[in-house]
Amino acid sequence: MVTIDLSGKIAIVTGAGQGLGQCTATVLHAAGANVVINFFDDPSGGNRRRAEETAARLGERAVAIAADVRDGAQIRQMFAVAEERFGQVNIVVNNAGATKRGEFVELTEEDWADGFALKFFGAVRVTRAAWPHLRESHGSVIHISGIGGRTPGAQFAIGGSVNAALLSFTKALAEMGLRDGVQVNCISPGTIRTERYSKRLETMAREQGIAMNEAEAAFVKAQRVSRIGEPSEIAGMVAYLVTEGRFLHGSIIDIDGGATKTV
């Protein structure tokens, strides 16, 4: 029997104001963990509102902390606040970061630089700040990458490149983790039912003049997958990895409904 018990553990989930990150923080909290809901404080205030609403809903074992993962000083401050509030950090989930889609010739150098700065170097910065904590607590770090790292497409040149870098980073870091007693893994989700996916589906339905359920059926067929994934499926894997799945180390785990066809 699989037992998911994170009582007394402290987890930081980046990009946790919505979508996968929010669901992951919620699942870890439900398993007993104290959770830091990291968010980027965008000018609209939407990320802050969502993150603080999530923290309020979860209660005293959760706190929302703004930190731009592009900024090392903000990351270090986040860890300082987390340690003061809860104690030694045990789990880090690098989830923050979305990259721009589009035709290669239309993507600017700034688009490329921001994609790497946010998702790849953000994970590097967070992991660097986390490592002393994780080494001390024999904790875990999980990168949320994406299937584009192994099967990139023409519209996903930046995302595929960033995700591929994360896969390589996972393998390199796992080697160091053996020495320092830190578990390192990477999850590569396929298409998951998030707000970003919903917007893509709405555009597809509008352009083709069909209903949303018809658009999703067409999308699933075109992608040659079993179905669209749910955020809880990714979050559940995170919870498993840091409890009963500790033998998994340096692993790249595809959760994608069969989208990855490569060996």
N, C-alpha and C positions, 0 to 999 in steps of 0.2 A: 504494500500500500504506500502511495506517495503522500508524504506529509509536508505540507507547506507551512512552516512556522518560522516567522521572522521576528518573534517577540524580542524586544530589546535592541534590534538592529537599527542602524541609521542609514537611510538611502537618499542620495541626491539624484534627481532625474532632471536632465536639462531639457529645455523646450517643452515643459510640462503644463503649459497653460491650456492646451487643447489637444485633441487628437490622440495619437499613440502615447505621447508623453503623459497626458492627463490620465488616460486609462491605466498606464503602467504605474503611476504614482498611487492611484486608487487601489489597484490590486495588491501592491506591496503593503500599503497601509492596512488593507483588510486582512493580510496575513500576519499583522502584528508590528510592522516596521514603523518607525518614525520617519517621515518623509519630508524632504525639501523639494518644493515645487519651484523649480527655476523658470524664469521667464524673461524675455527681452521687453523692456519697457518702451514700447513704440509710442510715437507721438499721439496716436488716437486714444491711447489708454485702454484699448480693447484687451490686450494681453494681460495687463495688470488686473482688470476687472475679472476676467475669467480665472486667472490663477488664484486671486484672493477669494473668489466664490468657491473654488474647489477646496482651498485650505479651510475655509469656514465650514463647509459641508463635512469635511473629514474630522475636524475638531482639533483638540489640543496636541495631538501627535503629528500635526502637519503645519508647515509654515511656507508661505510664498516669499521667495527672495528674488528680486530683480538683479540680473547680471548679464551683461552682453558677453558672450563667449569669445568675441573678437578681442576682448580686453583682459589681459592677464591680471591687472590690479583688481578689477571687479570680481574675477573668479576667486582670487585669494581671499577677498573680503567675504565672499559667499561661504567659503569653507570656514572662515573664522566665526561667522555668525552661526553656522550650522553646529560647529563644535561647542560654542558657548551655550546654545539652546539645548542640544541633545547629547553631545559627547562625541566619541570617536566614530568617524564615518566608516561604514562597512561595505557599502554598495554604491557604485556610480554607474548610471546609465546615460551614455552619451547619445542623446536623441535629437538635440537641437540641429536645425539646419535644413533649409529647402533650397534647391538650386533651380536656376532658370532654364526652362525648356525653350527650344526654338531651332531654327535652321542655323547651321554652323556659321555661314557667311554673315548672318545677322547678329550673332552674339559678339559683344564687345569684349575688349580686354578687361574692362571693369566688371563685366558679368562673370568672367572666369575667375578673376581675383577674389570677388566677393563670395563665389561658390566655395572656393577652397578656404578662404578666411573663416567663413562661418561654420561649415560642416566638418571639414577635415582638420584645419588648424584649431578650430574650436575644441574638437575632441582631444587633440594633442595637448592644448593648454589645460583643459580640465583634468586630463589624466595626469599631467605633470604635477598639478597642485594636489591631486588626490593621492598620488603614490605613497608619500610618507604615511598617510592615514591608513591606506589599504595594506601596506607592508606591516604596520603595527598590529592591525586587526585581522590579518590574513583574510582580507576581503576579496571583493570581486568587482571587475569592471566589464561592462557589456557595451559594445558599440552597436548602434542601430544603423546599418548600412542600407543596402537595397540591391535588388537583383540586377540592376543596370551595371553593377561592378563586374559581373561575369558575362552578361548578355546585353551590351549597350545597343542603343538604337540611334538613328540619325537625329531625332528630336531631343535626345538625352545625352548629348556629347559632354556637357559639363557634369551632370549628375553621374553618368557612368564613370567618368574619370575620377571624380571625387570618391565615389564608392569603391572603386578599385584600389585607390590609395588607402582607404580604411581597411580593406581586406589584408593588404600587405602589412599595414601598421599592426593589425591584430596578431599576425603571425610573429612579427618581430618582438612585440611586447610580451607575448606568451612565453617566449624563451626567457626573458628577464623575470617573468612571473614565477617560473620554476625555481629560480634562485631566491626570490624574495617572498615566496609563499602567497602570491596574489593570483587568483583565477582570472583569466582573460578569455573572452569569447566575443563572437560577432553574430548578430542576427540579420539576415537579409530578407526583409519582407517583400512580397509581391504587391499587387494592388490591394490596398486596404480601404475599408469604408470610412474615410475621413472627410473633413470639410473640403479638402483639396480635391479628392476624388469626386465628391458631389458636384463641385463646380465644373469639372471636366465633363461629367455626365450631362449636366444641364445644358452645356454648350453643344454637346453632341446631339442631344434630343431636339434642341431648338434648330440647329442647322439642318437636321434630317427630317424635321417635322413629325417626330414620333414621340410616343409616351416614354416616361422615364424607365419603366420596367422593360419596354422594348429596347431602349437604348442600352440598358445594362446587359440584356441577353445578347445583343449584337456585339457589345464590347467583350464579353466573356468568350464568345465564339471566335472573334477576331484574334484575341490574345491566346487562344488555345489553352485555357485553364479551366479548372473544375468550377470555380465560382470566385466571387470577391471575398477577400478575407475580412475578419472582424478585428478591431483593436484589441479585444480581450484575448484573442489567440496569441498575439505577440506578447502582450503583458503576461499571460500565463506562462509562456516559455521563459521569460525573464525570471519570474518567481521560481520556476523549477530549476533553472540553471544555478541560482544562488543558494539552493537548499539541497534537494535530492540529486541534482545534476552536477555536483562538484567534480565528478570524474571527467566531465567535458572540459577540455582546456585547449585553447588555440583553435577552437572549432568555428567554422563558418556554417551557420545553420540557415538553409533556405526554407522559408515558410511562404509559399507562393502559389499553391494550387497547381503545381506542375509547370510553371512558366519557365523555369530554368531547365533547358534541354541539354546543356553541356555536362561533361563528366567532371 
